Amino acid sequence: MLLTLALLVVAAIVFYWRLYLLGPSDDPFTRGPYLVRVDERSAELRWRTTGDSTVEVVAADPRGATITGREGRLTGLTPGTRYVWTASIDGGAKAAGSFATPSPDPRRPVRFSVLADYGDGSDPQWAVARTLAATRPQFVVTAGDNSYVSAASFLLERNIFRPMAEVMRNAPVYVGLGDHDLLPPDGGAAIREAFDLPRDGRHVVAHGPIQLVILGNDTGGTSVAFARRALAQGSFTHRFVVVHVPIRSGDPILPVLRAARVDAVFSGNLHLFERRTVDDVRTFTVGTGGAGFSSREFAPGSADAQITREEYGHLTVDVSPSRVVYSFVDQRGRVLDRTSTP
């Protein structure tokens, strides 16, 4: 009798839990939402959902004024303002995040982050993504090898969108391509489509007083010409160049970088952190985003490196009117290297 009574009580509790204490339903988003770009007056989010769900995106500024997006695009934003956004389906918020529009005022500080060689779905990648998200960058730039072994469509959720979800809800990620991203079966088509990249992967990002010239996996003749044209445009107070393979002394792009007084070059490919100065150009290799470290026989590092660390982590860049501070942050949140200019 007691056993029967106990079973009835358990059944009643389970029934009550199922009926009244259910958690949230399954996530309707199969990808994202994630920020593709943010400029002074607009922002764009993308996503994938199950079925044909209608998604409404609303952004609110600190005063509570709201703007409703059209197919994920928010316009009429105020420069230099942090917005909180929500993505709703059937009247209820299913995802949320925030972003900061750049300010045209060069006196306003800007923080951004750099990583490369990160996309393999490993525990170190997830750890690096968590510490990166905690630093609250206004944007993130990658220096290639965003997905291993290739950037095939079926690998992108595991290698990029799930580990980087928190980062990508709160800052746009501006992608540079590496050799692994361009491997078969699709030669980079899926990742280019996901991040709205041109076919050759070269693009320019402007964020207030900062210009990023992203060259990707190629630094040959066409990339040199592209960099020369891009770096001659605008009146930016800080310029950075992103390539996948670290530059070496004598590379044909170096005169272009020196002439433009580029602040720094960011790269990956080597699964190490290195800080170097190459023919008077400051460079950082940040191939430490989570993919396994290379054998020192295969990738021994650079003889001219001022510092070399075999630690997982990312680079945080703090730009202010008086200086630029570069901090290498490991997967535990420790700053292992810090340098600044001037």
C-alpha positions as CSV (number, residue, x, y, z in Angstrom):
1,M,0.0,0.0,0.0
2,L,2.8,2.4,0.9
3,L,4.7,1.6,-2.3
4,T,1.5,2.2,-4.3
5,L,0.9,5.5,-2.5
6,A,4.6,6.6,-3.1
7,L,4.3,5.8,-6.8
8,L,1.2,7.9,-7.1
9,V,2.8,10.8,-5.4
10,V,5.8,10.6,-7.7
11,A,3.5,10.4,-10.7
12,A,1.6,13.4,-9.5
13,I,4.8,15.4,-9.0
14,V,6.1,14.5,-12.5
15,F,2.7,15.4,-14.0
16,Y,2.8,18.7,-12.2
17,W,6.3,19.5,-13.3
18,R,5.5,18.6,-16.9
19,L,2.3,20.7,-16.9
20,Y,3.3,23.8,-14.9
21,L,7.1,23.8,-14.4
22,L,8.4,23.3,-17.9
23,G,11.5,25.1,-19.0
24,P,11.8,27.0,-22.2
25,S,11.0,25.3,-25.5
26,D,13.7,24.2,-27.9
27,D,15.8,27.0,-29.5
28,P,14.1,27.9,-32.8
29,F,17.4,29.3,-34.1
30,T,19.7,26.8,-35.8
31,R,22.3,29.5,-36.4
32,G,22.7,32.8,-34.6
33,P,21.4,35.4,-34.5
34,Y,24.8,36.9,-35.1
35,L,26.1,40.4,-36.0
36,V,27.5,40.6,-39.5
37,R,28.4,44.3,-39.4
38,V,27.9,47.5,-37.4
39,D,28.6,51.0,-38.6
40,E,27.7,54.5,-37.3
41,R,24.1,54.4,-38.2
42,S,23.2,50.8,-39.0
43,A,23.7,47.2,-37.9
44,E,22.9,43.8,-39.5
45,L,22.0,40.5,-37.9
46,R,21.7,37.1,-39.6
47,W,20.2,33.8,-38.5
48,R,18.7,30.5,-39.5
49,T,15.5,29.1,-38.0
50,T,13.6,25.9,-38.0
51,G,10.6,26.1,-40.3
52,D,9.4,29.4,-41.6
53,S,9.4,31.4,-38.3
54,T,9.0,35.2,-38.6
55,V,11.7,36.9,-36.6
56,E,11.3,40.5,-35.3
57,V,14.4,42.3,-34.2
58,V,14.2,45.4,-32.0
59,A,17.1,47.5,-30.7
60,A,16.9,49.9,-27.7
61,D,19.3,52.7,-26.8
62,P,20.1,53.7,-23.2
63,R,17.1,56.1,-23.1
64,G,14.7,53.3,-24.0
65,A,14.1,54.6,-27.6
66,T,13.6,51.6,-29.9
67,I,14.1,50.8,-33.5
68,T,12.6,47.8,-35.3
69,G,14.7,46.0,-37.9
70,R,13.7,45.0,-41.4
71,E,14.9,41.5,-42.2
72,G,17.6,41.8,-39.6
73,R,18.8,45.2,-40.7
74,L,18.6,48.1,-38.2
75,T,18.9,51.6,-39.6
76,G,18.7,55.1,-38.2
77,L,21.0,54.4,-35.3
78,T,22.9,57.0,-33.3
79,P,26.7,57.0,-33.6
80,G,28.7,56.2,-30.5
81,T,25.8,54.5,-28.7
82,R,25.4,51.0,-27.2
83,Y,22.2,49.3,-28.1
84,V,20.5,46.2,-26.6
85,W,18.7,44.0,-29.2
86,T,16.2,41.2,-29.0
87,A,15.0,38.8,-31.6
88,S,11.4,37.6,-31.0
89,I,9.3,34.8,-32.5
90,D,5.6,34.6,-31.8
91,G,5.7,37.6,-29.5
92,G,8.5,36.3,-27.2
93,A,12.2,37.1,-27.1
94,K,14.2,34.0,-28.2
95,A,17.7,35.7,-28.4
96,A,19.3,38.9,-27.3
97,G,22.6,40.7,-27.3
98,S,24.1,44.2,-27.6
99,F,26.4,46.2,-29.8
100,A,28.1,49.6,-29.9
101,T,27.9,51.9,-33.0
102,P,31.3,53.5,-33.7
103,S,31.8,57.2,-32.9
104,P,33.4,59.5,-35.4
105,D,35.1,61.2,-32.5
106,P,38.8,60.0,-32.5
107,R,38.9,60.8,-28.8
108,R,36.5,58.0,-27.9
109,P,38.4,54.8,-26.9
110,V,37.8,51.6,-29.0
111,R,38.4,48.0,-27.9
112,F,38.6,45.2,-30.4
113,S,39.9,41.6,-30.4
114,V,42.0,39.5,-32.8
115,L,42.2,35.7,-33.1
116,A,43.1,33.1,-35.7
117,D,43.4,29.3,-36.1
118,Y,40.5,28.8,-33.7
119,G,37.7,26.8,-35.4
120,D,37.9,23.1,-34.4
121,G,35.2,22.9,-31.7
122,S,37.7,22.0,-29.0
123,D,37.6,22.8,-25.3
124,P,40.4,25.4,-25.7
125,Q,38.4,27.1,-28.5
126,W,35.4,27.4,-26.2
127,A,37.6,28.7,-23.4
128,V,39.2,31.4,-25.6
129,A,35.7,32.4,-26.9
130,R,34.5,32.8,-23.3
131,T,37.4,35.0,-22.2
132,L,37.1,37.0,-25.4
133,A,33.4,37.6,-24.8
134,A,34.1,38.8,-21.3
135,T,36.4,41.6,-22.5
136,R,33.4,43.1,-24.4
137,P,35.1,44.2,-27.6
138,Q,33.3,46.5,-30.0
139,F,34.3,44.1,-32.9
140,V,36.4,41.1,-33.5
141,V,38.7,40.4,-36.5
142,T,40.0,37.0,-37.5
143,A,43.3,36.2,-39.3
144,G,42.2,33.0,-41.0
145,D,41.7,29.3,-40.4
146,N,38.2,29.8,-39.0
147,S,37.3,26.2,-39.5
148,Y,39.2,22.9,-39.5
149,V,39.8,20.8,-41.5
150,S,37.9,22.9,-44.0
151,A,35.1,25.5,-43.9
152,A,32.5,23.1,-45.4
153,S,29.0,24.1,-44.6
154,F,28.3,21.2,-42.4
155,L,31.2,22.1,-40.1
156,L,30.5,25.7,-39.5
157,E,28.0,25.2,-36.6
158,R,30.4,23.0,-34.7
159,N,33.5,25.0,-35.5
160,I,32.3,28.6,-35.5
161,F,28.7,29.4,-34.6
162,R,28.2,27.4,-31.5
163,P,31.5,28.2,-29.7
164,M,31.5,31.8,-30.8
165,A,27.7,32.4,-30.1
166,E,28.1,34.7,-27.2
167,V,30.8,36.7,-28.9
168,M,28.8,37.1,-32.1
169,R,25.6,38.2,-30.3
170,N,27.5,41.2,-28.9
171,A,30.0,42.2,-31.6
172,P,30.4,41.7,-35.3
173,V,33.2,39.3,-36.4
174,Y,35.1,40.5,-39.5
175,V,36.6,37.4,-41.0
176,G,39.9,37.0,-42.8
177,L,40.3,33.7,-44.7
178,G,43.1,31.2,-44.3
179,D,44.2,28.2,-46.3
180,H,42.0,25.8,-44.4
181,D,39.0,28.0,-45.1
182,L,39.6,27.6,-48.8
183,L,39.9,23.8,-49.0
184,P,37.3,21.5,-50.7
185,P,34.5,20.6,-50.8
186,D,33.3,24.2,-51.5
187,G,36.5,26.3,-51.6
188,G,35.3,28.7,-49.0
189,A,31.8,29.4,-50.5
190,A,29.9,28.6,-47.3
191,I,32.0,30.8,-45.0
192,R,32.0,33.7,-47.6
193,E,28.2,33.5,-47.8
194,A,27.8,33.3,-44.0
195,F,29.9,36.5,-43.4
196,D,29.0,38.3,-46.7
197,L,32.6,38.3,-48.0
198,P,33.7,39.0,-51.5
199,R,34.9,36.1,-53.6
200,D,38.6,36.9,-53.2
201,G,38.1,37.4,-49.4
202,R,39.7,40.9,-49.4
203,H,37.7,43.6,-47.8
204,V,37.9,46.9,-45.8
205,V,36.3,47.7,-42.5
206,A,35.9,51.2,-41.1
207,H,35.0,51.6,-37.4
208,G,35.1,55.3,-36.4
209,P,38.8,56.4,-36.6
210,I,40.0,52.8,-37.3
211,Q,40.5,51.2,-40.7
212,L,41.0,47.4,-41.1
213,V,42.4,46.1,-44.4
214,I,41.7,42.4,-44.5
215,L,43.8,40.6,-47.2
216,G,43.2,36.9,-46.1
217,N,45.3,34.1,-47.4
218,D,47.1,36.0,-50.3
219,T,49.6,38.8,-50.0
220,G,50.8,38.6,-53.6
221,G,50.6,41.2,-56.3
222,T,46.9,41.7,-56.4
223,S,46.7,42.0,-52.6
224,V,49.6,44.5,-52.6
225,A,47.6,46.6,-55.1
226,F,44.4,46.3,-53.1
227,A,46.2,47.3,-49.8
228,R,47.8,50.3,-51.5
229,R,44.4,51.6,-52.8
230,A,42.7,50.9,-49.5
231,L,45.3,52.5,-47.3
232,A,45.3,55.7,-49.4
233,Q,41.6,56.2,-48.7
234,G,40.0,58.2,-45.8
235,S,41.5,60.1,-42.9
236,F,41.7,57.3,-40.3
237,T,43.9,57.9,-37.3
238,H,44.7,54.2,-36.9
239,R,45.2,51.6,-39.6
240,F,45.6,47.8,-39.3
241,V,46.2,45.1,-41.8
242,V,45.1,41.5,-41.5
243,V,46.9,38.6,-43.3
244,H,46.9,34.9,-42.7
245,V,50.6,34.1,-43.1
246,P,53.0,36.2,-41.0
247,I,54.9,38.7,-43.1
248,R,58.7,38.3,-43.5
249,S,61.5,40.7,-44.2
250,G,61.5,41.6,-47.9
251,D,57.9,40.9,-48.6
252,P,56.6,43.2,-51.4
253,I,53.8,44.5,-49.2
254,L,56.1,46.0,-46.6
255,P,56.9,49.3,-48.4
256,V,53.1,49.9,-48.7
257,L,52.6,49.3,-45.0
258,R,55.5,51.6,-44.0
259,A,54.3,54.3,-46.4
260,A,50.8,54.2,-44.9
261,R,52.2,54.1,-41.3
262,V,50.2,51.1,-40.4
263,D,49.9,50.6,-36.7
264,A,50.2,46.8,-36.8
265,V,49.7,43.7,-38.9
266,F,47.8,40.7,-37.5
267,S,48.2,37.2,-38.7
268,G,47.8,33.5,-37.8
269,N,48.9,30.3,-39.6
270,L,51.6,29.6,-36.9
271,H,49.9,28.1,-33.9
272,L,51.8,30.4,-31.6
273,F,51.6,33.9,-30.2
274,E,54.4,36.1,-31.5
275,R,55.3,39.8,-31.3
276,R,57.7,40.9,-33.9
277,T,58.9,44.0,-35.7
278,V,59.6,43.3,-39.4
279,D,61.4,46.1,-41.4
280,D,60.0,48.7,-39.0
281,V,56.4,47.3,-39.1
282,R,54.9,46.0,-35.9
283,T,53.3,42.5,-36.3
284,F,51.4,40.1,-34.1
285,T,50.8,36.4,-34.8
286,V,47.8,35.1,-32.9
287,G,47.4,31.5,-34.2
288,T,46.3,30.6,-30.7
289,G,42.5,30.6,-30.9
290,G,42.0,26.9,-30.0
291,A,43.4,24.6,-32.7
292,G,46.1,22.3,-31.5
293,F,49.7,23.5,-31.3
294,S,52.0,22.6,-34.2
295,S,55.1,20.5,-33.8
296,R,58.1,22.8,-33.3
297,E,59.8,20.9,-36.1
298,F,56.9,21.8,-38.5
299,A,56.4,25.4,-37.2
300,P,59.5,26.4,-35.2
301,G,58.4,30.0,-34.8
302,S,60.3,33.1,-35.9
303,A,63.9,33.8,-35.0
304,D,63.3,37.5,-34.9
305,A,60.3,37.3,-32.4
306,Q,60.5,39.6,-29.4
307,I,58.3,37.2,-27.6
308,T,56.9,33.7,-28.4
309,R,54.2,32.0,-26.3
310,E,52.7,28.6,-26.9
311,E,49.4,29.4,-25.0
312,Y,45.8,29.5,-26.2
313,G,44.4,33.0,-26.2
314,H,43.4,36.1,-28.1
315,L,44.7,39.6,-28.6
316,T,42.9,42.6,-27.1
317,V,43.6,46.0,-28.8
318,D,42.7,49.2,-26.9
319,V,42.8,52.3,-29.1
320,S,42.8,55.7,-27.5
321,P,43.9,59.1,-28.7
322,S,47.3,58.9,-27.0
323,R,48.3,55.2,-27.6
324,V,47.4,51.7,-28.7
325,V,47.7,48.9,-26.1
326,Y,48.0,45.3,-27.2
327,S,47.3,42.6,-24.6
328,F,47.6,38.9,-25.2
329,V,45.0,37.2,-23.0
330,D,45.2,33.5,-22.4
331,Q,42.3,31.0,-22.0
332,R,42.2,31.6,-18.3
333,G,41.9,35.3,-18.7
334,R,45.5,36.1,-17.7
335,V,47.4,38.8,-19.6
336,L,50.7,37.1,-20.7
337,D,52.0,40.0,-22.8
338,R,51.3,43.7,-23.0
339,T,52.9,46.3,-25.2
340,S,51.9,49.8,-26.4
341,T,52.6,52.5,-28.9
342,P,54.0,55.1,-29.1
